[in-house]
Amino acid sequence: MTTAQALIAFLTRQYTERDGRHHRLISATWGIFGHGNVAGIGQALVEVGNGTRNGDGNGIHNGNGIRNTTNNNTNTDTPHPAPRMPYLQGRNEQAMVHAAVGYARQSGRLSAHAVTTSIGPGATNLVTGAALATVNHLPVLLLPGDTFATRPADPVLQQLEVPYAGDVSVNDCLRPVSRYFDRITRPEALIPAALQAMRVLADPAETGAVTLALPQDVQAEAYDWPEEFFAERVWRVRRPAPDPAELEQAVRAVRSARRPLIVAGGGVRHSGAEETLAAFTAATRIPVASTQAGKGSLRHDHPADVGGIGHTGTATADELARAADLVIGIGTRYTDFTTASGTLFENPAVRFLNLNITGFDAHKLAALPLVADARTGLEALTSALAGRGYRVDPAYETEYTGAKEVWEERVEAAFTTPDPTARPTQVQILGLLDALVTEDDILINAAGSLPGDLHKLWRARSRDQYHVEYGYSCMGYEIPAAIGVLLATAPHQRPRPVWALVGDGTYLMNPTEIVTAVQENLPLKLLILQNHGYASIGGLSEAVGGERLGTAYRHRDADGGFTGPPLPVDLAANAASLGMRVLRATTIDDLRKALAEARGAEGPTCVYVETETPDTVSGLPPAQAWWDVPVAETATRPAAVEAREEYDRRAAARRHHL
């Protein structure tokens, strides 16, 4: 077999196992073919993968290969019939990675996709998607073509020549954004590299983007492979338990706390610890705030859920954070949005207890570490506290539940649409969607002003309804990620309603995968909010003295600025030209009907609506906590001078937690 054929055959026989359930580790391969991979991986997908939709239970919509078993052997003793590697056709390399990431997140990181590209621009287009995957600890296997290992002609087409290093190619750009990187310069080198790649993809502490760079000549080179390389192999997804001494420290910290607050991060979801968290809060009555990745850890109507935390958080959560004497971080990385750039946790006596599967994150903010799987650690902590009678003071519980009721009244007021004939604001659009969806719906967003509004206002009804990628805040993620989510939700049931929420700025970044949704007839619901510019950055620019330069989509004026009429761009027509059915809405009443129609559609459907101007697009309530964006220290323009004064005032409240 060639190296490429061996790799595809190997990948079809890799499985993960957690809690007695097995999943295909790599259930499909995305690809755009060029001269760097068409004769290698491309040919292998035909020769070995037979990568088309098929009816044997392993097609694109049945790629998980899920089965229930308690078999604990490395190689399973129940072979699967005719393993295949379905092929998915992408239109942009970055978008293919986003689709794979959306699939991996929806699959609980237990199943992932591979992405193959040609050399040169195809490979470098992977970098942004790889960074997003690694920042968010989500698995994706990248298989970029590479220049010739044997160098029969040097340079080849698309090769970057580096005079001081003959072994460097553009694929080395992927090293810092990959959790594991290897270049396969000999066929036999694939064996250890492939095993290491699977280890990292399946490791809940290490997972992220994994890159195997494949020189195009090595892809096509034949080798006599050992049969054992192609045996079915199961990679156990560990649930490490906490160290007893760390657990005892944690118990003492919780018992001594008078105003504890839980910060639930993405690790809660990745571990499937939502029910365990609910049991812990039922026993202790400790309130739970959530990061963007952790929102949905508790349903919005759970008594202990106090909403998002930090710069885009709720007033309830942020006020609790300011007075907390113990912050219990569960599966969170404590980004600057969560900590309000080091200004949120104001209590001089505040201490941190971090339950995290990685020691790196568990030790942040000089915390007491509890290094363990989120579910296992919560179970241990709940059990250890059960015999010691801990529960927060009833007055504290009354305080936060009352504050939550007040906040919900503000949300309801923001969602209210008094005039059905008016053009909706962005917040009112979210209110209409909120009134329509059930716990089956999934919302996907990533950048702009929408993440802030969603984090503050959205009422998450299920553990996976809220899918906002804010670790990398990558514009262009939403549409391809929605495709990945649809592929992950569909193996054994009718696809769930999946909404990709995008502004016009995001849409123009990356609309190409609409074609893929049309090709696969996936019932993607695309909601385009047209506000003629970058609303989020426009507001930030104004706040930091940038005076909204370059943030509006308008014609140039006589002075060379961008204050002329809005550009005559018709995004609805563009989406229609790519094959989507498009529903245009101009009023609140139109939009309500269009959203309902789109939700019931069986094919890819777009709802297009123009919102109010960028000045009003985000609506109320405003930010409840600060975010550090440094302002010019010296300036002559009044806007920048005033912004710097405000910046200095805010920055003075920053502290190190030691």
Secondary structure, DSSP 4 states (H G I P E B T S, - for coil): -BHHHHHHHHHTTEEEEETTEEEESEEEEEE---TTTIIIIIHHIIIII--S--SSS-SGGGTT--EE-----SS-SSPPSS----EEE-S-HHHHHHHHHHHHHHTTTSSEEEEEE-STHHHHTTHHHHHHHHHTT--EEEEEEE--SS-SSSSPTT----TT-TT--GGGGGSTT-SEEEE--SGGGHHHHHHHHHHHHH-TTT-SEEEEEEEHHHHT-B----GGGGS-EEEE---PPPPHHHHHHHHHHHHH-SSEEEEE-HHHHHHT-HHHHHHHHHHH---EEE-TTTTTSS-TTSTTEEEE-STTS-HHHHHHHHH-SEEEEES----HHHHTTTTS---TT-EEEEEESSHHHHTGGGPEEEES-HHHHHHHHHHHHHTTT----HHHHHHHHHHHHHHHHHHHHHH----TTSPPPHHHHHHHHHHH--TT-EEEE-SSSHHHHHHHH----STTSEEE--SS--TT-HHHHHHHHHHHH-TTSPPPPEEEEEEHHHHHH--TTHHHHHHHT--EEEEEEE-SB-HHHHHHHHHTT-TTTT-B-B---TTSSS-SSBP---HHHHHHHTT-EEEEE-SHHHHHHHHHHHHT-SS-EEEEEE-S-TTTSS-SS--SS-------SS-SSHHHHHHHHHHHHHHTT-----
